[in-house]
Amino acid sequence: MPTFPRVICIIMGGGRGSRLYPLTKDRCKPAVALAGNYRLVDIPISNCLNSGFNQIFVLTQFNTASLHKHIQQTYKFDGFARGFVDILAAEQTGDSEAWYQGTADAVRQNLHHYNLKDEDLVLILSGDQLYRLDFAELAKQHIESAADITIAAKAMPAEQVSALGVMRVGPDLKISEFVEKPKDPAVIESLVLKGNARSRLSDKSDRKYCLASMGIYMFSGKVMREALADPKQADFGKEVIPGLLGSKRMIGYVFDGYWEDIGTVGSFWECNLTLTEPVPPFDFFDSENPIYTHVSYLPTAKLNGCRVNNALMAGGSIVDDSVITRSVIGIRSVIRGGSTLENVVMMGADSFERPQDILMNYNLGRPDIGVGANCYIRNAIIDKNARIGAGCRLAPTGLPEKWETDALYVRDGVIVVKKGAIVPPGTIVGE
C-alpha cells in the first residue's frame, strides 16, 4: 500500500432523517439496521478500515444513543495501534450555543479535535450510503493530480442525469462547473465524459455517461482550514464546494461501482431487498474487504419446515413452518407457523424473550415479539421489537401516502410497523 500523509476520516452522523420517518423516530439514519446484521454506519467505517485509514471521527447530533452504543461496542482498537473511531456529538461551548447548521458547520465546530496540519488529508463521508470504495486509490489520485479538493462522483448514464447535480470535467478530470438538474439536451451533451475520464469506466460501449457528485470529498489540510473560514457557509455541497470552484484545484474521481444513497423509506426497503438476489449488486461476502459490525454471539438461525426463496436470514432467528419470499430477516427474529412474508425487511429484536416474559405477555394480553402464527405480510418493513399478533394481514395496497396509526405508517408504497409497536391479533390493513 502506498505511503500517504495522515488521513483524517470524518463521517457525517446524519440530520433529522425526516424522509426515513418512522425508522428515524428514535434513531439517527446511520444507526438504522441494514441487511439483517449491520447498521448503515458500518459501511463508511468499513470502507475506511479496508482502505488502511483508521483515524475516524463520527459527528452526531440527532437521536444519537443507539448509534453511540453500536460504535462503542463495535470499534475497539488495541493499545499498540494508533487507530480509533471517536464520536463527536454536538455540544454547546463558551464560544457557541448553536447546534450543527450543516455538514461544513459540523466539521468546523470540531476543528479543535482533529489536530489538523497543513500536510494532512481530510476525507468527508456520509453515514447513510451503501457502496464499496477504496479510499486509498482516491487519495493516490488526489496527491498525483496535485488537487486541493477531490470529489468522488458516480458515473451515470446521460439519459438519467436530469434530476441530479452533475459536474463538468475536462480530460484531466479538473472540475470546471456544477450543473444542477440539467434539462437542455445540449447542456447534457456538454457534460458527457470524454477521453481519459470515459476510459475509466468498465462499460466500453458507446453509451454516454456523466458524473454526479456522491457527497464524498477529500481536502488537503490547509485547504480545509481555509474552506471553513467563513462561518456563514454551513454546507459542503450547497455552499463551500461551489464557492471554491475556480479558486482551488478541484478534481473529480470517477466511481464506476454500485452506490445507493439511502435517504428515503422506499430506497431503504428496495436496497435491502436487492441484497437477496442470487448475484446482489453489493457483495457482503467479500472476505478481503469485510463489512465490520458488532459481534453478537448469536446461535445459527433455525428454520422448521419452511419454504424460503431469495432471503437473508440473520443469526438467532427462529422461523416455524412459514413461506419467506424476497425478504431480509434480522437478528433474533421470530416468525410463527403458517405465516407468509413477501418483500419484507424485518429488523428483529434487541434480545430474546425469556419464558417469564412470554408468560407476562400472555397475562397482559399482548403478542410476543415477532410475527405471530398465520400472518400474511407484504411490501413491508418491520422495525425492531415489534409485536404482530396471530392472523394479521398487512400490506400497503390502497392506503394513502403517510397514512398512520400508533403502530403503522405508509410511505413510498411500503407499510412500516413501527419500532416496539403492538399490532393486535386479527388486524387487517391494506387488503
Buried (B, 14 or more C-beta within 10 A) or exposed (E): EEEBBBBBBBBBBBBEBEBBBBBBEBBBBBBBBBBBBBBBBBBBBBBBBBBBBBBBBBBBBBBBEBBBEBBEEBBEEEEEEEBEBBBBBBEEEEEEEEEBBBBBBBBBBBEEEBEBEEEBBBBBBBBBBBBBBBBBEBBBBBBEBEBBBBBBBBBBEBEEBBEBBBBBBBEEBBBEEBBEEBEEEEEBEEBBBEEEBBEBBEEEEEEBBBBBBBBBBBBBBBBBBBBBEEEEBBBBBBBBBBEBBEEBBBBBBBBEEBBBBBBBBBBBBBBBBBBBEEEBBBEBEEEEEEBBBBEEEBEEBEBEEBEBEBBBBBBBBBBBBBBBBBBBBBBBBBBBBBBBBBBBBBBBBEEEBEEEEEEEBEEEEBBBBBBBBBBBBBBBBBBBBBBBBBBBBBBBEEBEEEBBEEBBBBBBBBBBBBBBBBBBBEBEBBE
